[in-house]
Amino acid sequence: MRKLFGTDGIRGKVNTYPMTSEIALKVGRAAAHVLKKAHGRNMILIGKDTRLSGYMLESALTSGICSMGMNVVLVGPLPTPGIAFITRSLRIDAGIVISASHNPYDDNGIKFFSSNGFKLPDEVERAIEDAVFSEEMKKIRPLGSDIGKAFRIEDATGRYIEYLKSTFPKGMTLDGLKAVVDCANGAAYKVTPWVLRELGAEVIAINEKPDGKNINANCGSIHPEAMQKAVIENRADIGIAHDGDADRTILCDENGQIVDGDQIMGICALEAKKGGYLKGNTIVCTVMSNMGLEKFLRSAGIKLIRTQVGDRYVVEEMLKGGYNLGGEQSGHIIFMDYNTTGDGPLTALQALAVMRKKGKTLSELASDIPRYPQVLMNVKVTEKKNVEEFPEIIRAIKAAEKRLDGGRILIRPSGTEPKIRVMVEGEDMDRIALIAKELTEIIRLKMQN
């Protein structure tokens, strides 16, 4: 059983265990101990989103890493995919992202990238975790010139922006296109508006003034209502909403209708297949992806592989099969030809490129991909346990599945929060809503005590 790392690094409420400056310092020391090499640059890059606590955790991690003799490169606020890209392009030994993604500002998290831009393997995270709790670590104290130092890179945002522009088709512009960008007061508050403007678009940026406490606050991809309203009011062609660390993107069309990650993947997969660059004629999604996407892909001769929830599992399957497109319904999409993790700004550019190439509106492109009704509900629990430990819940799920007539029920613990997530999918909205309500009630009854 892991003590610190979940499915997406270490995460929690700031100044409560484990998201304290003391633990962050120990994580920095442990990471440097595990990642330090006899030869090499011995350098770790640290970036963050716009949370107030980013300063506190950045300082603690930097102190811990330097105390073990490794050097630190600081890039300040930058989207998670930008940190993966800079780590890879500068050939730095590892990257650290200080972010709790779509969570409120008083949460934060620490996650790692390897030197090649992928998330650290489980065994390396386990080694770091073991070192955090090892008494032997207290005896390892480099002295004199053997301690590390910290540098700051001022042009990391510019490097990432230039990289993003390089992924857009040569000769293609966004001239004449009007876009609303909801930056979620997060890490992409400069990047996405800047990229789109340089490509020629007229940009209406909203929620682009982070103050440390307004990240994800009723805005961004989790709360896209502001983006939808702004698209209608400004008669924009597209709305683009990121989450706090901009590894996700949700779009809305010119009518204000949401185009989620499943539909974005469907649009891009079809274009890639027609262009002959969809590797294996396959995309990788999670069990949460809509049945409508699977039906659409099958009709186009594209295979869909499902994994458990979590972008690391999607990436693992993509690497195993050599596939170049995959992601999650939430808008966490990996274009492996360009980046090693979910990249919100890149996802928006890829969708825009298809719009331009086809000369179609986003609503026209998305209308080909059916969506079956889904109901998603969460139940807060005091302790992380699997529902399989509760026979009454299992019996209720089996009984509900018989009533669905071809639909799906997925119940799983959240990888990042003390919650049980319930998803019911089927053709009849009233029926799946009733089933979801019944299941959450029995989960609450059995797992909250």
C-alpha positions in Angstrom: 0.0 0.0 0.0 1.4 3.4 -1.1 1.9 6.0 1.7 2.3 9.1 -0.5 1.9 8.5 -4.3 -1.5 8.1 -5.8 -2.4 7.7 -9.5 -1.1 11.2 -10.3 1.6 11.9 -7.8 1.2 13.2 -4.2 -1.9 15.3 -3.6 -3.8 16.7 -0.6 -5.0 19.8 1.3 -2.2 22.2 1.8 -0.6 22.3 5.3 -2.2 19.0 6.2 -0.4 15.7 5.7 1.1 14.9 3.2 1.0 18.2 1.5 3.2 20.1 4.0 6.5 21.9 3.6 8.2 19.3 5.8 7.1 16.4 3.6 7.9 18.4 0.4 11.4 18.9 1.7 11.8 15.2 2.4 10.4 14.4 -1.0 13.0 16.7 -2.6 15.8 15.0 -0.6 14.5 11.5 -1.5 14.0 12.4 -5.2 17.6 13.7 -5.4 18.9 10.6 -3.6 17.1 8.3 -6.0 17.7 10.3 -9.2 21.3 11.4 -8.7 23.7 9.8 -11.0 27.5 9.3 -10.8 27.8 11.2 -14.1 25.4 13.6 -15.8 23.8 17.0 -15.3 22.3 16.1 -11.9 19.6 18.7 -12.4 15.8 18.7 -11.6 13.4 21.1 -13.1 10.5 22.5 -11.0 7.4 24.2 -12.4 4.1 25.0 -10.9 0.6 26.3 -11.6 -0.8 29.5 -10.0 -1.8 28.3 -6.5 -0.7 30.4 -3.5 0.9 27.4 -1.9 3.2 26.9 -5.0 5.7 29.3 -3.4 5.9 27.3 -0.2 6.2 23.9 -1.8 8.6 25.1 -4.5 11.0 26.5 -1.8 10.8 23.3 0.2 11.4 21.0 -2.7 14.3 23.2 -3.9 15.9 23.1 -0.4 15.6 19.4 -0.2 17.0 18.7 -3.7 20.0 21.1 -3.2 20.7 19.6 0.2 21.4 16.3 -1.5 23.8 17.8 -4.1 21.6 18.1 -7.1 20.8 21.4 -8.9 17.4 22.9 -9.5 16.0 24.7 -12.5 13.0 26.9 -11.8 10.5 27.9 -14.5 7.6 29.3 -12.5 4.0 29.0 -13.7 3.8 26.8 -16.8 1.3 24.2 -18.0 2.1 20.6 -17.0 2.8 19.6 -20.6 5.1 22.6 -21.0 7.1 21.3 -18.0 7.3 17.8 -19.6 8.5 19.4 -22.8 11.1 21.6 -21.3 12.4 18.8 -19.2 12.8 16.6 -22.3 14.2 19.3 -24.6 16.8 20.5 -22.1 17.8 16.9 -21.2 17.2 17.5 -17.5 17.3 14.4 -15.3 13.7 14.9 -14.1 10.8 17.4 -13.9 8.5 18.2 -11.0 5.1 19.8 -11.4 3.6 21.5 -8.3 -0.1 21.3 -9.1 -3.4 19.8 -8.0 -4.7 20.0 -11.5 -8.5 20.7 -11.4 -8.8 20.8 -7.6 -9.5 23.9 -5.6 -6.7 26.4 -4.7 -6.2 25.1 -1.2 -5.3 21.6 -2.5 -1.9 21.1 -4.1 0.2 18.2 -5.4 3.6 17.0 -6.5 4.2 14.9 -9.6 7.3 13.8 -11.4 8.4 13.5 -15.0 11.4 11.4 -16.1 14.1 12.9 -18.4 12.2 11.7 -21.4 9.0 13.5 -20.4 7.0 10.5 -19.2 5.7 10.1 -15.7 8.1 8.2 -13.5 7.7 4.4 -13.5 6.0 2.9 -10.4 9.2 1.4 -9.1 11.0 4.8 -9.1 8.1 6.4 -7.3 8.2 3.6 -4.8 11.9 4.1 -4.3 11.4 7.8 -3.6 8.6 7.0 -1.2 10.8 4.5 0.6 13.6 7.0 0.9 11.2 9.6 2.4 10.6 7.3 5.3 14.1 5.9 5.6 16.1 6.7 8.8 19.2 6.2 6.7 18.5 9.4 4.8 19.1 11.5 7.9 22.8 10.5 7.7 23.3 11.6 4.1 24.5 15.2 4.3 26.8 16.5 1.5 29.1 19.2 2.7 30.9 22.2 1.3 30.8 22.5 -2.5 28.9 19.2 -2.8 25.6 20.9 -2.1 23.5 22.0 -5.1 22.2 25.4 -6.3 19.2 26.7 -8.0 18.8 28.6 -11.4 15.8 30.3 -12.9 14.9 30.0 -16.7 13.1 33.2 -17.7 12.1 32.1 -21.2 10.4 28.8 -20.5 7.0 30.1 -21.5 8.4 31.5 -24.8 10.1 28.1 -25.6 6.9 26.2 -25.0 4.9 28.7 -27.1 7.3 28.4 -30.0 7.1 24.6 -29.7 3.3 24.7 -29.8 3.3 26.8 -32.9 5.7 24.3 -34.6 3.0 21.6 -34.2 0.5 23.6 -36.3 0.5 22.8 -40.0 2.9 25.0 -42.0 1.3 27.7 -44.0 -2.0 27.4 -42.1 -3.2 30.4 -40.0 -6.1 31.2 -37.8 -6.8 34.5 -39.6 -10.5 35.5 -39.3 -11.2 33.0 -36.4 -12.6 34.3 -33.1 -11.9 32.2 -30.1 -12.9 32.4 -26.4 -10.2 31.0 -24.1 -11.1 30.2 -20.5 -7.7 29.9 -18.8 -9.1 28.8 -15.4 -6.9 31.4 -13.8 -4.3 28.7 -14.1 -1.0 27.8 -15.6 -2.0 28.6 -19.2 -3.1 32.2 -18.6 -0.4 33.4 -20.9 0.3 30.5 -23.2 -2.9 29.7 -25.0 -4.1 33.3 -25.7 -0.5 34.1 -26.9 -0.3 31.1 -29.3 -3.6 31.7 -30.8 -3.0 35.4 -31.4 0.4 34.8 -33.0 -1.4 32.4 -35.4 -3.8 35.1 -36.4 -6.9 34.5 -34.2 -8.9 37.1 -32.5 -8.9 36.0 -28.8 -11.3 36.8 -26.0 -9.5 35.6 -22.9 -11.5 35.0 -19.7 -10.4 34.0 -16.2 -6.8 34.9 -17.2 -6.0 36.9 -14.0 -4.7 34.4 -11.4 -4.4 35.7 -7.8 -3.3 32.5 -6.2 -6.8 31.7 -4.9 -9.1 31.8 -7.9 -7.6 28.8 -9.9 -10.5 26.6 -11.1 -13.0 28.7 -9.1 -16.2 28.4 -11.1 -14.3 28.5 -14.3 -12.2 26.4 -16.7 -12.9 22.9 -18.0 -14.7 21.8 -14.8 -17.1 24.7 -15.0 -17.4 25.6 -18.7 -20.5 27.7 -18.3 -18.6 31.0 -18.5 -16.9 29.9 -21.7 -20.2 28.9 -23.3 -21.8 32.2 -22.4 -18.8 34.2 -23.7 -18.9 32.3 -27.0 -22.6 33.2 -27.6 -22.2 36.8 -26.5 -19.1 37.4 -28.7 -20.4 35.3 -31.6 -17.1 33.3 -31.4 -16.3 30.3 -33.6 -15.0 28.2 -30.8 -14.5 28.1 -27.0 -11.5 26.6 -25.3 -11.4 25.8 -21.6 -8.4 24.4 -19.7 -8.1 23.1 -16.2 -5.7 24.6 -13.7 -2.5 23.0 -15.0 -3.7 22.9 -18.6 -3.2 19.3 -19.3 -6.9 19.2 -20.3 -9.0 21.0 -22.8 -12.8 21.0 -23.3 -14.2 22.9 -26.3 -17.5 24.4 -27.1 -18.8 25.0 -30.6 -20.2 28.2 -32.1 -23.6 27.5 -30.6 -22.2 27.1 -27.1 -22.5 23.4 -27.1 -19.8 21.4 -25.2 -17.5 19.2 -27.3 -15.8 16.9 -24.8 -12.6 14.9 -24.9 -14.3 11.9 -26.5 -15.6 14.0 -29.4 -12.2 15.8 -29.8 -10.5 12.4 -30.1 -13.1 11.2 -32.5 -12.6 14.2 -34.8 -8.8 14.0 -34.7 -8.8 10.2 -35.0 -10.9 10.3 -38.2 -8.7 13.0 -39.7 -5.6 11.0 -38.8 -6.9 7.8 -40.3 -7.9 9.5 -43.5 -4.4 11.1 -43.6 -2.7 7.7 -43.1 -1.0 8.7 -39.8 -3.2 7.1 -37.2 -0.8 4.3 -36.0 -2.4 0.9 -35.9 -5.7 2.5 -36.8 -6.3 2.5 -33.1 -6.9 5.0 -30.3 -6.6 4.4 -26.5 -9.3 5.6 -24.1 -10.4 4.8 -20.6 -13.4 2.9 -19.4 -15.1 6.3 -19.0 -15.3 7.1 -22.7 -18.7 7.2 -24.1 -20.2 4.2 -26.0 -21.1 6.7 -28.7 -17.4 7.2 -29.5 -16.8 3.5 -29.7 -19.7 3.1 -32.1 -18.5 6.1 -34.3 -14.9 4.7 -34.4 -16.1 1.2 -35.3 -18.1 2.5 -38.2 -14.9 4.4 -39.4 -12.7 1.3 -39.2 -10.9 2.5 -36.1 -10.3 0.3 -33.1 -10.7 1.6 -29.5 -8.8 0.1 -26.6 -10.0 0.9 -23.1 -7.8 1.1 -20.0 -8.6 1.9 -16.4 -9.0 5.6 -15.5 -5.8 7.6 -15.4 -3.7 9.1 -18.1 -0.7 7.0 -17.0 -2.6 3.9 -18.0 -3.5 5.4 -21.3 0.1 6.3 -22.0 1.3 2.9 -20.9 -1.1 1.2 -23.4 -0.1 3.7 -26.2 3.6 2.9 -25.6 3.0 -0.8 -25.5 1.1 -0.8 -28.8 3.0 2.0 -30.5 -0.2 4.1 -30.8 -0.1 7.9 -31.3 -3.5 9.1 -30.1 -5.3 8.5 -26.8 -6.9 10.2 -23.9 -9.8 10.7 -21.6 -13.3 12.1 -21.9 -12.3 14.8 -19.5 -10.1 16.4 -22.2 -6.8 14.9 -21.2 -5.6 14.0 -24.6 -2.1 12.7 -25.6 -0.8 13.3 -29.1 2.2 11.1 -28.9 3.8 12.5 -32.1 4.2 15.8 -30.3 4.2 15.4 -26.5 4.5 12.7 -23.9 1.5 13.7 -21.7 -1.9 15.4 -21.9 -1.5 18.8 -23.5 -4.4 21.3 -23.4 -3.1 24.0 -25.7 -1.8 21.4 -28.2 -5.2 19.6 -28.1 -6.9 22.9 -29.0 -4.5 23.5 -31.9 -5.0 20.0 -33.3 -8.8 20.5 -33.3 -8.5 23.9 -34.9 -6.2 22.5 -37.6 -8.9 20.0 -38.5 -11.5 22.8 -38.6 -9.3 24.8 -40.9 -8.4 21.9 -43.2 -12.0 20.7 -43.6 -13.5 24.2 -43.7 -16.1 23.1 -41.3 -17.5 24.5 -38.0 -16.8 22.6 -34.8 -20.5 21.8 -34.6 -20.4 20.1 -38.0 -17.4 18.0 -37.1 -18.8 17.0 -33.7 -22.3 16.2 -34.9 -21.0 12.9 -36.5 -20.1 11.5 -33.0 -23.1 10.3 -31.0 -23.1 10.6 -27.2 -25.1 8.3 -25.0 -26.5 9.9 -21.9 -24.2 9.4 -18.9 -24.7 10.3 -15.3 -21.6 10.9 -13.1 -22.0 11.2 -9.3 -19.5 11.2 -6.5 -19.8 10.0 -2.9 -17.4 11.3 -0.3 -15.9 8.6 1.9 -13.8 8.7 5.0 -11.5 5.8 4.1 -10.3 4.5 0.7 -11.8 1.1 0.2 -12.9 -0.9 -2.8 -16.6 -1.5 -3.3 -15.8 -5.2 -3.8 -15.5 -5.4 0.0 -19.2 -4.7 0.3 -21.4 -7.5 -0.9 -24.6 -5.4 -0.6 -23.2 -2.9 -3.1 -22.1 -5.6 -5.5 -25.6 -7.1 -5.4 -27.1 -3.7 -6.1 -24.8 -3.2 -9.1 -25.7 -6.5 -10.6 -29.4 -5.9 -10.2 -29.1 -2.4 -11.8 -27.1 -3.8 -14.8 -30.1 -6.1 -15.6 -32.3 -3.0 -15.7 -30.0 -1.1 -18.1 -30.5 -3.2 -21.2 -27.1 -2.8 -22.8 -25.8 0.2 -20.8 -22.8 0.3 -18.5 -22.2 0.9 -14.8 -18.7 1.9 -13.5 -18.0 2.4 -9.9 -14.4 3.1 -8.7 -12.5 4.9 -6.0 -11.0 8.3 -7.1 -7.2 8.1 -7.5 -6.8 11.6 -6.2 -9.6 12.3 -3.7 -11.5 10.4 -0.9 -14.5 9.8 -3.2 -16.2 6.9 -4.9 -17.1 7.8 -8.4 -20.3 6.4 -10.0 -20.9 6.4 -13.8 -24.1 5.1 -15.3 -24.5 5.1 -19.1 -27.5 4.1 -21.3 -30.0 5.2 -23.8 -32.8 6.3 -21.3 -31.7 9.4 -19.3 -34.5 9.0 -16.7 -33.6 5.4 -16.1 -29.8 5.9 -15.7 -30.4 9.0 -13.4 -32.6 6.9 -11.1 -30.1 4.0 -11.1 -27.2 6.4 -10.3 -29.2 7.9 -7.4 -30.0 4.5 -6.0 -26.4 3.3 -6.2 -24.9 6.4 -4.6 -27.4 6.1 -1.7 -26.4 2.5 -1.0 -22.7 3.4 -1.3 -23.2 6.3 1.1 -25.0 4.1 3.5 -22.4 1.3 3.5 -19.1 3.3 3.1 -19.6 6.5 5.1 -19.9 4.6 8.4 
